[in-house]
Amino acid sequence: MKNMLVTGCAGFIGSNYCRYVFNHYPDITIYGLDALTYAGNLTTMMDLSETGRFNFYQGNIQDPIVVNDIIRAEAIDTVVNFAAESHNDRSLQDAAAFIQTDVAGVFTLLEAVRQNNVERMLHVSTDEVYGSATDASFTELTPLAPNTPYSASKAGGDMQARAHHIAYHTPVVITRCGNNFGPYQYPEKLIPFFITRLFDNKKVPLYGDGSQVRDWVYVEDHCSGIHHALLHGAVGEVYNVGSQGECTNMDITERLLALLDKPKSMIKFIEDPRGGSHDRRYSIDSSKLQAIGWKPEFEFNLALADTVKWYVDHQDWWRPITDREDYRQFISAYYGRYLGEDL
Ligand SMILES: NC(=O)c1ccc[n+]([C@@H]2O[C@H](COP(=O)([O-])OP(=O)(O)OC[C@H]3O[C@@H](n4cnc5c(N)ncnc54)[C@H](O)[C@@H]3O)[C@@H](O)[C@H]2O)c1
């Protein structure tokens, strides 16, 4: 593994994955491809460019000419796909881009991998394709039962990868992880949304009674899990990535309040904007990946405290986003009627 194509490198997990590779694998050069949608950010990649081992292409994973040209020109041997429309709430407003990128885009990458004899592709997916967990945790054998246009589009991408492997022996491995947190996460997602609002003394909107359970994973653990599956996973297989980070939304909110020294009155309980259709619980069993030698390294409370500190110290990264008109419009359209004067 020498020349990697990493798609979605200007987003949250893709950029953290590039950092992980640069810190641990001195012989790998990364060619990044990102369309720079609203969620992709050039400033997120500034430190990557300083390594001298990162080359950025702006382009769309749905474009076969762009993808094939990079693979051929740069002698790419490995593809890792993070490029996606990734926000559930946005998918409820307009799902078209999700289907185009998360299904058709994945197909374009798979075709390019096959046609150019790329040695291996890792497709990054999500535990949300399993739907809502009941008593047991999700294993890789849990049937797919996505409940939003986002998770359905991710499931569609996973099925394209599975079928490509069966039909053409395309060497693709899939990972499915729970909710991530860490540096450089777009501030519309729960943890940075709450941190950046609390920092500015704005109330945070909590759906219902806050009892929904999410299985949180620190982003660097996700990145090491992806890389481990890439190196040691069997092609055609799926590997869940999780670190036993189950936590209710109320619990995570209280931890953030404590870390930022804010009172409980900063919580504004609102009705579920999805009319009660939010998945109740996500819970990941990652024993299959652990059986081939991976383990999570980060302790949840310490990683959360580090994440809060990162946002406090990096206003120069997130404030240009939260000040943007399109960001304010989205927050206002989604939460305006619930937050009222607290918006
Ligand atoms: N964030 C999470 O908690 C989480 C958890 C599990 C899995 N995942 C998966 O990990 C991947 C990355 O998620 P993220 O949170 O970093 O997302 P993100 O929204 O922060 O970043 C996505 C990146 O993809 C780029 N992109 C979007 N459409 C593109 C296209 N058509 N062509 C090229 N680039 C395009 C965007 O510009 C952006 O830089 C996604 O596949 C997501 O489903 C995310």
The ligand as an ORCA input file, in Angstrom:
! r2SCAN-3c Opt
* xyz 0 1
  N     -20.157     11.254     11.412
  C     -20.492     10.085     11.950
  O     -20.833     10.007     13.127
  C     -20.411      8.821     11.115
  C     -20.570      7.586     11.746
  C     -20.464      6.411     10.992
  C     -20.211      6.488      9.632
  N     -20.079      7.701      9.039
  C     -19.782      7.739      7.594
  O     -18.464      8.251      7.453
  C     -18.358      8.977      6.230
  C     -17.815     10.348      6.510
  O     -18.703     11.027      7.399
  P     -18.370     12.486      7.942
  O     -19.073     12.641      9.235
  O     -16.924     12.728      7.876
  O     -19.105     13.377      6.843
  P     -18.882     14.884      6.443
  O     -20.224     15.363      5.987
  O     -18.164     15.642      7.514
  O     -17.879     14.818      5.192
  C     -18.270     14.314      3.954
  C     -17.293     14.852      2.908
  O     -17.651     14.279      1.645
  C     -17.623     15.311      0.658
  N     -18.555     14.929     -0.406
  C     -19.910     14.880     -0.338
  N     -20.421     14.479     -1.522
  C     -19.357     14.271     -2.343
  C     -19.230     13.821     -3.673
  N     -20.312     13.524     -4.407
  N     -17.991     13.705     -4.208
  C     -16.889     13.998     -3.476
  N     -16.952     14.445     -2.204
  C     -18.168     14.562     -1.641
  C     -18.013     16.576      1.382
  O     -17.571     17.739      0.710
  C     -17.345     16.377      2.733
  O     -16.037     16.899      2.733
  C     -19.766      8.960      5.620
  O     -19.813      7.945      4.672
  C     -20.676      8.637      6.772
  O     -21.819      7.978      6.333
  C     -20.173      8.876      9.737
*
